[in-house]
Amino acid sequence: MGHVKLHIPGPVEVSAKTFAAFCQPMIGHRGQGFKDLCAKMQPQLQTLLATKQLVYLSTSSAWGVMEGSLRNLVAKKVLNCMCGAFSDKWLDVSKRCGKDAEGLQVPWGSPIRAEAIDKKLATGQFDALTLIHNETSTGTMSPLPEIAALKQKYPDVMFIIDAVSSMTATPLAFDALGIDVLLAGTQKAFALPPGLTVFTASPAALAKAATAKDRGYYFDFVEFQKNAQESMTPSTPSISHVYALSSKLDEFFAEGLENRYARHRRTNAMVRNWATGHGFTLFPEPGYESLTLTCVNNGAKPGGRTVDVAKLQKSMKEQGILIDGGYGKIKGTTFRISNMGDETEASMTPVIAALDQALAKL
Ligand SMILES: *Cc1c(COP(=O)(O)O)cnc(C)c1O
C-alpha cells in the first residue's frame, strides 16, 4: 500500500515542501548561519504568539517542556487542571518530579472553567497551575481568556499553558493573556515532524526559575533565555527542525495568520457537519469543541449514532487515510479526525468523501 495520509490528531501530515526544508545540509549551531536563521525566525515567532518575550526552541517533544515547566516553576504546590488524557497525565508527571500536586478533575469532554480554578487558588496553597488549552484526547477547548484573567487576582501563581494542538490554528496572544508559559510541540498544528517544541516564558517565570534549585540543565529556562538572547539554543538542537520551522513560518505569514485561523474554522466545520449530518453527536460539551480536530461521540455519552470504529478505521485506511479510534479510556467509544496543519477545504473534501464511502459500507 502507498502512503497513508495522517488525519490522526498528531503527528499530522508533513508537506513535501517542509520535508525539503528539513533535509538541508547541516550547519554548526554556534556559527553565524544558525544565529542568522534563529534571528530571522524570532520576530515571526513573537508575532505568532503576540509577545515581546523571546520565543525558545527545545529539541524535545512537548512533554520535555511540560515537565521542565514544573521543575522551573513549582516551589510550593501545583494545581493540575484535568479534563482528558494529556491533562490528567500532567498530575502524574508532577508527582514523578517530586512536586506537591493536586488535580482539579472534571469529566472528560467538559472544559476547565475559571470559577473552579478560582475556588482552588483561593485556598492560597498553590504557586502554579497547569492547563491544556485544547485537550486533544477529547477534542475539547477550555476558555483560556477567562482562565488567564484570574492571573490578575493571583499574580504569584505561575500559569503554565499547553497549546500543543491549538498554537497556529487559533489566536494565542501571550502578553495580553498575561500567562507565564505557553508551549507547543510542532507535530500537531505546526505540521512539522515530531521532535521540536516552541515555547515562551514571562519575565515573572524567568525570575522564579532563577531561584529554583533543582531545575536541571536540559530544560533550564534561564539557559534558554540566555541562549536565545544570542540567537542560539542551550544544547545542540535538531537543526533540521529549525530549517523546517523557518520554512513553515514563512508559509504562515504568506497566508496571513487571520486567514490561517479562518481556514482551520472552515475545515473543522466540514468534519463537524459531516458527523452531525450523519446522526452522530460530538463528544465535547457543546460550545467547547476544538477547532483543530473533531472528537465524535460513539457511545461514550448517551445519544447519537454508533458504528464499529475498527471497521471505520480499516475502511478509511484502505482509502489511504488514517483516522484515530479514540484515546485512552474513550478508545472505541469515540473517534477523532484532525484538520490541523496544512489542510484546506480542497484537501478535506476527499476525506469527507472517504468517510461517506466508509460509512455506507459499514
Ligand atoms: C500530543 C500532546 C501532548 C504530548 O506531546 P508529545 O509530543 O507526545 O510530548 C501534550 N499535550 C497535548 C495537548 C497534546 O495534544
The ligand as an SDF file (V2000), in Angstrom:
LIG
                    3D

 15 15  0  0  0  0  0  0  0  0999 V2000
    0.2570   15.4110   21.7970 C   0  0  0  0  0  0  0  0  0  0  0  0
    0.0270   16.2230   23.0090 C   0  0  0  0  0  0  0  0  0  0  0  0
    0.9380   16.2460   24.0780 C   0  0  0  0  0  0  0  0  0  0  0  0
    2.1250   15.3570   24.1480 C   0  0  0  0  0  0  0  0  0  0  0  0
    3.0320   15.6580   23.1800 O   0  0  0  0  0  0  0  0  0  0  0  0
    4.3470   14.7800   22.9840 P   0  0  0  0  0  0  0  0  0  0  0  0
    4.7990   15.3120   21.6970 O   0  0  0  0  0  0  0  0  0  0  0  0
    3.9570   13.3510   22.9310 O   0  0  0  0  0  0  0  0  0  0  0  0
    5.2540   15.0930   24.1060 O   0  0  0  0  0  0  0  0  0  0  0  0
    0.6820   17.0920   25.1140 C   0  0  0  0  0  0  0  0  0  0  0  0
   -0.4020   17.8650   25.1580 N   0  0  0  0  0  0  0  0  0  0  0  0
   -1.3020   17.8700   24.1710 C   0  0  0  0  0  0  0  0  0  0  0  0
   -2.4950   18.7480   24.2640 C   0  0  0  0  0  0  0  0  0  0  0  0
   -1.1220   17.0450   23.0660 C   0  0  0  0  0  0  0  0  0  0  0  0
   -2.0270   17.0510   22.0880 O   0  0  0  0  0  0  0  0  0  0  0  0
  1  2  1  0
  2  3  1  0
  2 14  2  0
  3  4  1  0
  3 10  2  0
  4  5  1  0
  5  6  1  0
  6  7  2  0
  6  8  1  0
  6  9  1  0
 10 11  1  0
 11 12  2  0
 12 13  1  0
 12 14  1  0
 14 15  1  0
M  END
$$$$
